[in-house]
């Protein structure tokens, strides 16, 4: 018998020699036959070759065909063997379904969550932005060194920069703007930006259709407009012929020159139109109105640091040149990607870290399970080794089992990841760039599966190696002693507990922050309130007209069924597009403040029903009434913060104040004090604020708010109809319920808390499982010993305590390590916390107690089992 | 008369046919074809081996080393079930082809 039984395949050389043998046999037979027919030896040979044709070619064709066949056979047999091994693996797994389910579920959960999270993070953070060379784009900001506050940019400053800065090119500015779109369909107020000519090049945006602005657009009488992809789809049905046509903006025809690509735009994702920015005469010298955005590109060969140096010099020059407006002034330059992802990055990185921990815990868990199983099977393996089964064969079998396990988990994990990736964008806060385009990343899924597979293989095969390397007889002799793998397994569980503790601490801190935040009084009631923002300046040019139309609209709104009360306000709390304004305030009788030390307060214009509609409490005095009109005494309400700041403990009601900039100050009387309002949501502290009656101001930037009996969203259509019944041409800028707006301010926190809580729960459960598995295994090994103890008179309670103590003994080093890790790592959370320190002792103590309780509980189940042992039976049974 | 050239693909069918009765080595296949056609077909022996190896690659025949009558080692080819199927199919095709050609060439229909 040759070794061809073991290796049935033919080598290349063999293939060739067989073909040669076959062909020469043929030729020999042919020559023989020809000789019989009377050919001479030489003639016969010649004739045989002639009849054969091209020998060399035939040989090559035959060899090639044989080699192909050989290769295919090899591959087929290989797959056949793998499949056979896999089937054995499945059968072996099926023999212990508990182990199989625990291991598969653990790995699948970890692979699924990790893949989903990394897919999201990779998409949002690491894949390059849809801009050209985004790392060269730099955003510029003014910085108030006195207040430590970053501001947007005033046009005069931008023009200085554009003239003087050389290390940044294509400096461009964008001013928030809007325009009413009329023509086909309902009138609509579009949000947009007026930009200087280099804007698109500076950001690195190319149009989808047509072009962006050129210098001529800034001279053209008609102007020009670039549309966002979303607007183009929504209002113009994605019609490519829109470029070159005109649309009705602000009641005049404006030619469309281009359409941008979908998704992320800078500065805002909801921008719908782009218009050429023309500087008004006053703006060129305006270094105060800081509400514009500036972007530029680093010049070739310039670093950000060099650009910053130059900007610092320009800022110094400006401070000397314009001391009134530009003292305490600096320029901040920040790369565009950082600007866009600034707030999302730390949170996402944190969540990535968290999910990495979960993956580690899962690997540790499965490794522990495999180690225990390996130890269990050490005897079996040793027996097989003793019977002559080669080490390679044992390793191959265990390897296959591990691989089957990893493959099953990988599949389940991928399914989970796909489901999660579908879900995450819906949970995510609005600010995450491009979250809507997230897709499951197969490379990441592959990496996760590989990692778990590596762990499974490593820990699955180790026992086999040990079994085959060490003295084969040893495990046979000492079947029931603690195995060397136990120490490693203990280490794994301790590590798991420590990691889980760190995660749970992080989630606990976030949860505590969230609760602290919700404890804050908003100062108004957001429930059952619908809002509608409009700008009525154009249709109602005079103040008197606006006051009248607002009064008529409020009457109509209050007549809508289900509306309890209605009011209008200039800046509604929580509103993303609130237009706030500030003024100087000076109580009469106090000396004029020195320049630079004026006291600035928020000014909110409101109709008399505003306090009632938002349920803002009146603390003193009286609310506004309809009598507070343009002819009456000018009155204001102040909030408690303002009252405290300006009047201390005195009663401000009846006090007279001057408001407005020097030179155009107005005298007003304080008629009441109202409760503080957190205008930006739970996180924003109340600011000093005064209220002016709309009848005495006549502003046209208004948000209507109504208090409804039922759900606020239900009256939206009726409100719109009521508006258009009064003012058919009026466009609506924004509509929402206050609850939606409130949810928006909490969305990011909720997202992070939700995910971190989910991860920490998962880690908790996994660590508990790991602890349970280890204790229960170790307990099983000790059954004979326990039997002896019980036979010698130990009571079941003592036995149970002994086992639980073992669980606690695992938890304590885990807790020590975890606390250490928490103290090091929760610092990274600091930016996401509110009202609680990153090393909050209360949270830590609670989490430690929870971990201890979990470990004790995990140990309690096997402990109970041990306590119920029948000593007689354990002592008898040795197998 | 010159021996006729063989139409491509027909050789496979002829070889398969010679293997129906019993396994043959290449020389045996060649002899059988010569015998039955009395030399009317001209087939290069090389082409025959190329065909055999290609058919083995396709799984129509399989080979095994055995001993010829002379006692020398020779490679014997045997028909496989797919090969049998191919033979049936090839024969049917060939018959259809011949019938079609014959219909045109039939003396009665000529004008």
Interface residues (C-beta under 8 A of the other chain):
Chain A: X18 X19 X21 X22 X23 X25 X26 X28 X29 X30 X33 X51 X52 X53 X54 X55 X57 X58 X61 X62 X65 X66 X68 X69
Chain B: X25 X26 X27 X30 X31 X44 X45 X46 X47 X49 X50 X52 X53 X54 X56 X57 X65 X68 X72 X73 X74 X75
